[in-house]
C-alpha cells in the first residue's frame, strides 16, 4: 500500500478522537477555557445527556471577532507561544486542540463579546466547516453551544452510553471542577432542571456539603502542609466514612483535577493503620506546585502528569495525612436506630386539649420528629437537589470541643475518671466515661499495643538476634530471591541472619528475639511476598511494617477471660500510643454509645 498524506478532514477527526470521547469531554474542555478566560461564574446546560445539546456560558474576557475563525484551527492557542512555555504552563488548557476537535464532530455556535467591544459576535461551524460570522447583541463573556455530537461520525456515536449515563458523567465532571475552584460560581442544568449551584464564596467545605452531603461534611479533618515549591490544603475524611473504591479520593494540582498512582499510594499509606484493608478514604486536597516541578504535557486529556521529584511529593502527602489523623479521637459512635413498630399507637407530648389539629399529609410535630429520627421522614430537598449548609448541632459542637480541650477517653486526665465495668462475651471490656459507654475489643487493642511496641523497637534498632537450630529453609522463586537480596541488609539490621543454601534455597539461621515464637516458615514467606517495591528498591519501612505485623499474631485472642488488672494494664498501654483507635488492620479498637442514645432506646427521652 502506498504512503500518502491524510486529508485535513480525516486528520481533524483523528485528533477529535483523542480529545472528545463523550459529552463530558466537551464540557471539560469548555469549562477549562472559561476558567482560563477569568470567569467568576459558569453555567453548564445539557439535554439528552449532552449528546443533543450542550451550552456553556461564562462571564470571562471573551474572544475578539477577528480571532474567532483562528480559534478553531488546530494548535491555535493564546496560552503558550513556544515550546519553552510548556515547562511553566499555568493555564488549564494550552494544546490548542479543544475547539477544533469539538467543531470537527458537532454543530457549534459561539456567541462572545469582549469588554471593549460595542457588540458581540456569533460564529457558526459544523463538522469543521465554517458556516457564518455576524455581529449580535450579547453580554460580556462567551456562550458556547454544541449540538448533535458525533452527527458526522455515526460509528463513534453508537459507542456512547444512555442519555442518563452520559449526563451522570457530565455531572461528575462539573462537580470535580466546582470542587477545584471554590472561588467560581458554577451551575449545572440538566434537562431544564437545576442539579448544582455553588456560590463562589471560596468556602470549600460548603461545596463538599452540597455535593457529598451531611455525613461526609461532618467527618472532615483539615490538612495543611508546605514544603519548598509545594503546598497542600484541603480536607481528608475520618476513617468512619471510608468507601469500597477510590471514587472519593479527589486531588487537584494547580486547579486541575488529576489522577496519580503516586499520590493515591501516599494517601493510602498514610491511612494504613487507621483503616481496614480494601477500604479507601475520602480526600479533597488542593496542591499548589511550582510549574517547573511538574510536566502536564503527558496526555491530551491532561488528567495525568509527571513530577520532577516524586519522592518529595510522596513524603509531603504521606506526612500531611498522618499529621491530620494523629492525635484525633477517632472512636466510632454506635447508633441505636429505633425500629418501626406496626400499628403502634401515637404518643403525644401535649395534653389532649392542646393538641394541634391534624393537617392532611403532614405528621404531628412529635410524630414527625420521631419519624425523622427513624429515617422515615426527611426534609424536602432544596431547589438544587442538596440540603443547604446548616450550623453544627450541639452534639457536633461537643465532639469538636473534645478534640480542642483534650477531654478524650484515652488521656491521662480522663483515665482517672474511667469506671471499668467488666467483660462481656470474654472479648469486650466496658468502660463508662463522660456520659458514654465505651466498648474495647481486647484482641484488637492488644494487637495495636504489640504492633506499636515492636515497630518502635525495630525503628530505634532496639532488638536482639536469637539463633535457631535447625535453621528454617526457604525455597524461593527467582522473583522472591531478587526481592530478598535487595533488602537483605535491612533484614540483617533488624536481627535476621539469612544466607544462600544452594540453588534457589535460603537458610534462616537467626531471627529477632521478640519474634522467636513466631518464626515459622509460612510467616517468613508471607513477609517476603508482601514486600513492596518503590523506585527500583525495597523500602525498609515495608520490612519493618511486616515484621511488626507478624508480632501481632501473639496478641490475646477473643473468647479469652482477662482479669480486671490485665484489662487495666491494657488500657494503660493504649494511653501511650499515638493512634490507639484502630488495630494494624484498620478495625476499631473502641466504639462508644452515648447515654443520650441509650435513653432514647429506653424511651426516657423522646
C-alpha positions in Angstrom: 0.0 0.0 0.0 1.4 3.4 -1.0 2.2 6.0 1.7 0.0 9.1 1.4 -0.8 12.3 3.3 -4.2 12.2 5.0 -6.7 14.8 4.1 -7.5 17.6 6.6 -10.9 16.3 7.5 -9.5 12.9 8.4 -6.7 14.5 10.4 -9.3 16.6 12.4 -11.5 13.6 13.2 -8.5 11.6 14.4 -7.4 14.5 16.6 -11.0 14.8 17.9 -10.9 11.1 18.8 -8.1 11.9 21.2 -9.8 14.8 22.9 -13.6 14.2 22.6 -14.6 10.9 24.0 -18.1 11.7 25.2 -20.2 14.8 26.1 -18.3 15.2 29.4 -15.1 15.7 27.4 -16.7 18.7 25.6 -17.8 20.1 28.9 -14.4 19.7 30.5 -12.5 21.5 27.7 -15.0 24.4 27.5 -15.2 24.8 31.3 -11.4 24.9 31.5 -11.4 27.6 28.7 -13.9 29.6 30.7 -11.8 29.4 33.8 -8.7 30.4 31.8 -10.7 33.4 30.5 -11.0 34.7 34.1 -14.7 33.8 34.5 -16.2 34.1 38.0 -19.5 32.4 37.0 -20.0 29.5 34.6 -23.3 27.8 33.7 -23.5 24.4 32.1 -26.7 23.3 30.5 -27.2 19.9 28.8 -30.1 18.0 27.2 -30.2 14.4 26.1 -27.2 13.6 28.2 -25.2 16.3 26.3 -25.4 14.3 23.1 -28.1 16.5 21.6 -27.3 19.8 23.3 -24.6 21.4 25.4 -24.5 25.1 26.3 -21.8 26.7 28.5 -22.0 30.3 29.4 -19.3 32.3 31.2 -18.6 35.9 32.1 -14.9 35.8 31.1 -12.9 38.1 28.9 -14.5 36.9 25.6 -12.8 36.4 22.2 -12.3 39.3 19.7 -14.3 39.0 16.5 -11.2 38.9 14.2 -9.8 35.9 16.2 -12.9 33.7 16.0 -12.0 31.7 12.9 -8.4 31.4 14.1 -9.6 29.9 17.4 -11.0 26.9 15.7 -7.8 26.0 13.8 -5.7 23.1 15.2 -3.0 24.1 17.6 -4.1 27.7 17.8 -3.9 28.9 21.4 -3.4 32.0 23.5 -1.9 30.1 26.4 1.6 29.4 25.2 3.9 30.9 22.5 6.8 28.5 22.3 8.0 25.1 23.4 9.8 26.7 26.3 6.4 27.8 27.7 5.5 24.1 28.2 7.9 24.0 31.2 6.0 26.7 33.1 2.4 26.4 31.8 -0.1 27.5 34.4 -3.3 27.5 32.5 -5.7 24.6 32.4 -5.7 24.4 28.6 -2.7 25.0 26.3 -2.7 22.5 23.4 -5.0 24.4 21.1 -6.9 21.2 20.2 -10.1 21.6 22.1 -12.2 23.9 19.9 -11.0 22.4 16.6 -11.7 18.9 17.9 -15.2 19.7 19.2 -16.1 21.6 15.9 -14.9 18.6 13.9 -17.6 16.3 15.4 -20.5 18.6 16.3 -22.5 21.6 15.2 -21.1 24.5 17.0 -22.4 28.0 17.7 -20.3 30.6 19.6 -21.5 33.9 20.9 -18.9 36.1 22.5 -18.2 39.8 23.5 -15.1 41.4 24.9 -15.2 44.3 27.4 -14.1 46.9 24.8 -16.5 45.8 22.1 -19.8 47.6 21.4 -21.4 44.4 20.1 -20.9 40.7 20.3 -20.2 38.2 17.6 -21.8 34.9 16.6 -19.7 32.3 14.8 -21.1 29.0 13.4 -19.1 26.0 12.4 -20.3 22.4 11.6 -18.0 19.4 11.2 -15.0 21.7 10.9 -16.7 23.7 8.1 -17.3 27.4 8.7 -21.0 28.4 8.3 -21.2 32.1 9.2 -19.8 35.1 11.3 -22.0 38.0 12.2 -22.5 40.8 14.8 -25.1 40.3 17.5 -26.1 41.8 20.8 -24.6 39.9 23.7 -23.4 40.3 27.3 -19.7 40.3 28.1 -18.3 36.7 28.1 -18.8 33.7 25.9 -21.6 31.3 25.2 -20.6 28.0 23.5 -23.3 25.7 22.1 -22.6 22.2 20.8 -25.5 20.3 19.1 -25.7 16.7 17.8 -22.4 15.4 19.0 -20.8 12.9 16.5 -23.5 13.8 13.9 -21.0 13.1 11.2 -19.3 10.1 12.8 -22.2 7.6 13.5 -19.8 4.8 14.1 -18.4 6.7 17.2 -21.8 7.9 18.3 -23.1 4.3 18.7 -20.5 3.7 21.4 -22.0 6.3 23.7 -24.0 5.1 26.6 -27.6 6.0 27.5 -28.5 9.7 28.0 -28.8 9.1 31.7 -25.3 7.6 31.9 -23.7 10.4 29.8 -25.5 13.0 32.0 -24.0 11.3 35.0 -20.5 11.7 33.6 -21.1 15.3 32.9 -22.5 15.9 36.5 -19.4 14.1 38.0 -17.1 16.3 35.9 -18.9 19.5 36.8 -18.7 18.6 40.5 -15.0 18.0 40.2 -14.4 21.4 38.6 -16.6 23.1 41.3 -14.5 21.4 44.0 -11.3 22.5 42.3 -12.4 26.2 42.0 -14.5 27.2 45.0 -13.9 30.8 44.0 -16.1 30.4 40.9 -19.9 30.1 41.0 -20.8 27.1 38.9 -24.3 26.0 37.9 -25.4 22.8 36.2 -28.8 22.4 34.5 -29.8 19.0 33.2 -33.0 18.8 31.0 -34.1 22.2 32.3 -33.7 21.2 36.0 -31.1 22.7 38.3 -28.7 20.0 39.6 -26.0 22.0 41.2 -25.3 25.6 42.1 -22.2 26.8 44.0 -21.9 30.3 45.4 -18.2 31.0 44.5 -17.6 32.2 48.1 -14.3 30.4 48.4 -15.7 28.1 51.1 -14.6 24.6 50.1 -16.5 22.9 52.9 -19.8 24.4 51.7 -19.2 22.8 48.3 -18.3 19.4 49.9 -21.6 19.6 51.8 -23.6 20.4 48.7 -22.1 17.6 46.7 -21.5 14.8 49.2 -24.0 15.6 52.0 -24.0 15.9 55.7 -22.3 12.7 56.7 -19.1 13.5 54.7 -19.1 17.2 55.6 -19.5 16.3 59.3 -16.5 14.0 59.4 -13.7 16.0 57.9 -10.2 16.8 59.1 -8.4 19.8 57.7 -5.0 19.4 56.0 -2.2 21.9 55.6 1.4 21.1 54.6 4.0 23.2 52.9 7.5 22.4 51.6 9.8 24.1 49.1 7.9 24.8 46.0 4.9 22.8 47.1 1.8 23.3 49.3 -1.2 21.2 50.2 -4.5 22.3 51.7 -8.0 20.9 52.0 -9.7 18.1 53.9 -9.5 14.4 54.5 -12.2 12.2 55.9 -12.2 10.3 59.2 -11.9 6.6 58.7 -15.6 6.1 59.6 -16.6 7.4 56.1 -14.3 5.1 54.2 -15.6 3.6 50.9 -15.0 0.4 49.0 -13.4 2.2 46.0 -11.2 5.2 45.2 -14.1 7.3 43.8 -13.8 9.7 46.8 -10.1 10.3 46.5 -10.0 13.7 45.0 -6.9 15.8 44.5 -6.2 18.8 42.3 -2.9 20.2 41.2 -2.8 24.0 40.4 -6.6 23.8 39.9 -6.5 20.8 37.6 -8.3 17.5 38.5 -5.8 14.7 38.0 -5.2 11.0 38.7 -1.9 9.9 40.1 -0.8 6.5 41.4 1.9 8.2 43.4 -0.5 10.4 45.3 -3.0 7.7 45.8 -0.4 5.4 47.3 0.9 8.2 49.6 -2.7 8.8 50.8 -3.5 5.2 51.4 -0.2 4.5 53.1 -0.9 7.4 55.4 -4.3 5.8 56.3 -2.8 2.3 56.5 -3.0 1.9 60.3 -6.4 3.7 60.5 -8.4 1.8 58.0 -9.4 -1.7 57.1 -7.9 -3.4 54.1 -9.8 -2.8 50.8 -11.3 0.4 52.2 -10.4 3.8 50.7 -10.6 7.3 52.3 -12.4 10.5 51.4 -9.9 13.2 50.4 -10.2 16.6 48.8 -6.7 18.0 48.5 -5.5 21.1 46.7 -1.9 21.1 45.6 0.0 24.2 44.6 3.2 23.2 42.9 5.7 25.4 41.0 5.1 24.7 37.3 8.7 23.8 36.6 8.4 20.9 39.1 5.7 19.1 37.1 5.1 18.1 33.4 1.4 18.4 32.4 2.1 17.8 28.7 1.7 14.0 29.1 -1.7 13.2 27.7 -4.3 15.1 25.6 -6.9 14.7 28.4 -4.4 16.4 30.8 -5.6 14.0 33.5 -2.1 12.7 34.1 1.2 14.4 34.8 4.8 13.7 35.9 6.7 15.0 38.9 10.3 16.2 38.9 10.8 14.7 42.4 8.2 12.1 43.0 9.7 11.0 46.3 9.3 14.6 47.7 5.7 14.6 46.7 5.1 11.2 48.3 6.7 12.2 51.6 4.7 15.5 51.7 1.4 13.8 51.1 2.1 11.0 53.5 3.1 13.4 56.2 0.1 15.7 55.6 -2.3 12.7 56.0 -0.6 11.2 59.1 -0.4 14.6 60.8 -4.1 15.3 60.2 -5.1 11.9 61.6 -2.7 11.6 64.6 -3.9 12.8 68.0 -7.6 12.8 67.0 -10.3 11.0 69.0 -11.4 8.6 66.2 -13.8 6.4 68.1 -16.8 5.3 66.1 -20.2 6.1 67.7 -22.7 3.2 67.5 -26.2 4.5 66.9 -29.3 2.7 68.1 -32.0 3.1 65.4 -35.5 2.7 66.7 -37.4 0.0 64.6 -40.8 0.9 63.3 -43.4 -1.0 65.2 -46.5 -1.8 63.1 -49.8 -0.4 64.3 -48.1 1.4 67.2 -50.4 3.9 68.9 -49.3 7.5 68.6 -47.9 9.2 71.7 -48.3 12.9 72.2 -46.2 15.0 74.5 -49.0 17.5 74.9 -52.3 17.4 76.8 -55.2 16.4 74.5 -56.8 19.8 74.8 -53.6 21.4 73.5 -53.0 19.0 70.6 -52.7 20.7 67.2 -55.3 20.0 64.6 -54.2 17.3 62.1 -53.2 18.6 58.7 -53.7 16.0 55.9 -50.4 14.7 54.7 -48.4 16.3 57.5 -47.4 14.3 60.6 -47.9 15.7 64.2 -44.8 17.6 65.4 -43.7 14.9 67.9 -44.5 12.1 65.4 -42.6 14.0 62.7 -39.6 14.3 65.0 -39.7 10.6 65.9 -40.1 9.5 62.3 -37.2 11.7 61.2 -35.0 10.1 63.9 -36.0 6.7 62.4 -35.1 7.9 58.9 -38.8 7.6 57.7 -39.4 11.3 57.0 -36.8 13.6 55.5 -36.8 17.4 55.0 -37.8 18.3 51.4 -34.7 18.9 49.2 -33.6 22.4 48.3 -34.0 23.6 44.7 -30.6 22.3 43.7 -31.2 18.8 45.0 -29.0 19.1 48.1 -29.6 20.4 51.6 -28.1 23.8 52.3 -25.3 24.0 54.8 -26.6 24.3 58.4 -24.8 25.2 61.6 -23.4 22.3 63.6 -25.7 20.8 66.2 -25.0 20.8 69.9 -23.7 17.3 69.7 -21.4 18.1 66.8 -20.0 21.1 68.8 -19.4 18.9 71.8 -17.4 16.5 69.6 -15.2 19.4 68.4 -14.7 20.6 72.0 -13.5 17.1 73.0 -10.7 17.4 70.5 -9.9 21.1 71.3 -9.8 20.7 75.1 -8.3 17.2 75.3 -11.3 15.7 77.1 -10.6 12.4 75.4 -11.2 8.9 76.7 -7.6 7.9 76.3 -5.8 10.8 78.0 -4.0 10.8 81.4 -6.6 13.2 82.9 -9.6 11.2 81.6 -8.1 7.9 82.8 -8.6 8.9 86.4 -12.4 9.1 85.8 -12.8 5.8 83.9 -15.2 3.3 85.5 -14.2 -0.2 84.4 -17.4 -2.2 84.5 -16.4 -5.6 83.3 -16.0 -8.0 80.4 -18.7 -9.4 78.2 -18.6 -12.4 75.9 -15.0 -13.0 77.1 -13.9 -10.5 74.4 -15.1 -6.9 75.1 -14.4 -4.6 78.1 -16.9 -2.0 79.1 -15.8 1.5 80.4 -18.1 4.3 81.5 -16.8 7.8 81.0 -18.3 11.3 80.5 -21.8 10.3 79.6 -20.9 7.5 77.2 -20.3 3.7 77.3 -17.1 2.7 75.6 -16.6 -0.9 74.4 -13.0 -2.1 73.9 -12.1 -5.2 71.8 -9.3 -6.8 73.8 -7.8 -8.6 70.8 -7.8 -5.5 68.6 -6.4 -3.4 71.4 -3.7 -5.9 72.3 -2.8 -6.2 68.6 -2.3 -2.5 68.4 -0.2 -2.3 71.6 2.1 -5.1 70.4 2.4 -3.6 66.9 3.4 -0.2 68.1 5.8 -1.5 70.7 7.5 -3.8 68.2 7.5 -1.2 65.4 9.1 1.3 67.7 11.8 -1.1 68.9 12.6 -2.0 65.3 12.8 1.6 64.1 15.1 2.5 67.1 17.3 -0.5 66.5 16.4 -1.9 69.9 16.4 -5.6 69.2 18.4 -8.8 69.7 19.1 -11.8 67.5 18.2 -15.4 68.5 19.9 -18.3 66.7 17.6 -21.2 65.9 18.5 -24.8 65.2 17.8 -26.3 62.8 17.6 -23.3 60.5 14.5 -22.5 58.5 14.9 -23.4 54.8 13.1 -21.2 52.3 12.6 -22.2 48.7 12.2 -19.0 46.7 11.4 -18.3 43.1 13.7 -16.0 41.1 11.5 -13.0 41.8 11.3 -13.8 45.5 15.0 -14.3 45.7 15.5 -10.9 44.0 13.3 -9.2 46.5 15.1 -10.8 49.4 18.6 -10.0 48.1 17.6 -6.3 47.5 16.6 -6.0 51.1 19.0 -8.4 52.8 20.8 -5.6 54.6 17.5 -4.4 56.2 16.8 -8.0 57.4 20.2 -8.2 59.0 19.8 -4.8 60.6 16.7 -6.0 62.5 18.2 -9.3 63.7 17.7 -11.8 60.9 20.6 -13.9 59.6 19.8 -15.3 56.2 22.3 -16.8 53.8 22.2 -18.8 50.5 21.7 -22.5 51.0 22.3 -23.7 47.4 20.2 -23.5 44.3 17.0 -21.5 45.0 17.1 -22.1 48.7 18.0 -19.8 51.6 18.7 -20.7 55.3 17.3 -18.5 58.1 19.7 -19.1 61.0 18.7 -16.3 63.3 15.6 -14.2 63.9 14.8 -11.1 66.0 14.5 -12.2 69.6 11.0 -10.9 70.0 9.8 -13.0 67.1 11.3 -16.3 68.2 7.9 -17.9 69.0 6.6 -16.7 65.6 9.5 -17.6 63.4 7.7 -20.1 61.2 8.4 -20.8 57.5 4.8 -19.8 56.5 5.1 -16.4 58.2 8.5 -15.7 56.7 7.3 -16.5 53.2 4.2 -14.3 53.8 6.6 -11.4 54.8 8.7 -11.8 51.7 5.6 -12.0 49.5 4.3 -8.7 50.9 7.5 -6.7 50.3 6.7 -3.6 48.3 8.9 -2.2 45.6 9.2 1.5 45.2 11.6 3.3 42.8 13.5 0.1 42.0 14.4 -0.5 45.6 12.8 -2.1 48.7 11.7 0.4 51.3 13.0 -0.5 54.8 9.6 0.6 56.1 8.0 -2.3 54.3 10.2 -4.8 56.1 9.7 -3.1 59.5 5.9 -2.9 59.0 5.6 -6.6 58.0 7.8 -7.7 60.9 5.7 -5.7 63.4 2.5 -7.1 61.9 3.8 -10.6 62.3 4.3 -9.9 66.1 0.6 -9.1 66.3 -0.2 -12.8 66.0 0.9 -13.1 69.6 -2.0 -10.8 70.7 -4.5 -12.1 73.2 -7.5 -13.6 71.3 -11.2 -13.1 71.7 -13.0 -15.6 73.9 -10.2 -15.2 76.5 -11.1 -14.3 80.1 -8.9 -11.5 81.3 -8.7 -10.2 84.9 -9.5 -6.6 85.8 -5.8 -6.0 86.4 -4.9 -7.2 83.0 -7.6 -5.1 81.3 -6.4 -2.1 83.3 -2.9 -2.6 82.1 -4.1 -3.0 78.5 -5.9 0.4 78.7 -2.9 2.0 80.3 -0.8 0.7 77.3 -3.3 2.1 74.8 -2.8 5.5 76.5 0.8 5.7 75.4 0.1 5.1 71.7 -0.2 7.9 69.1 -3.1 6.2 67.4 -4.9 3.8 69.8 -8.2 3.7 67.9 -7.6 1.2 65.1 -5.7 -2.1 65.1 -3.0 -2.6 62.5 -5.6 -4.0 60.1 -7.8 -0.9 60.4 -10.5 -2.4 62.6 -11.7 -0.2 65.5 -10.3 -1.0 68.9 -13.0 1.1 70.7 -16.6 2.1 69.9 -18.9 4.2 72.0 -22.6 4.5 72.7 -23.8 7.8 74.2 -26.1 8.0 77.3 -28.4 10.0 75.1 -28.8 7.2 72.6 -29.5 4.6 75.3 -32.1 6.9 77.0 -33.8 7.3 73.6 -33.9 3.5 73.2 -35.5 3.1 76.7 -38.0 5.9 76.0 -36.6 8.0 78.8 -36.4 10.9 76.3 -38.3 11.4 73.0 
